[in-house]
Amino acid sequence: MSDPQYRFAGWFTLDVRLLVALVVFAAALAVLVLAIKFHRRRWDEWIVGFLALFAVAFLVGLIATNTIATHPALKVETLFAVP
């Protein structure tokens, strides 16, 4: 990987308010689905279910904001070669 043709850097921006909103939305959605579907399960199934649902909801929300919104949560501003 020391080949100069693979040396790139870039600037990216994060919208922290939108990321916090996505985290809260994903957590609320995961808790809601767990409360409806996971009656009388073991605690480790609750944790795995929460993490899986949270990750899916967060990634779907992040992809949706990056494709639809005019100010996405994560945006690559510039990409340039490093000498």
Order of alpha helices (4+ residues) and beta strands (2+ residues): beta-alpha-alpha-beta
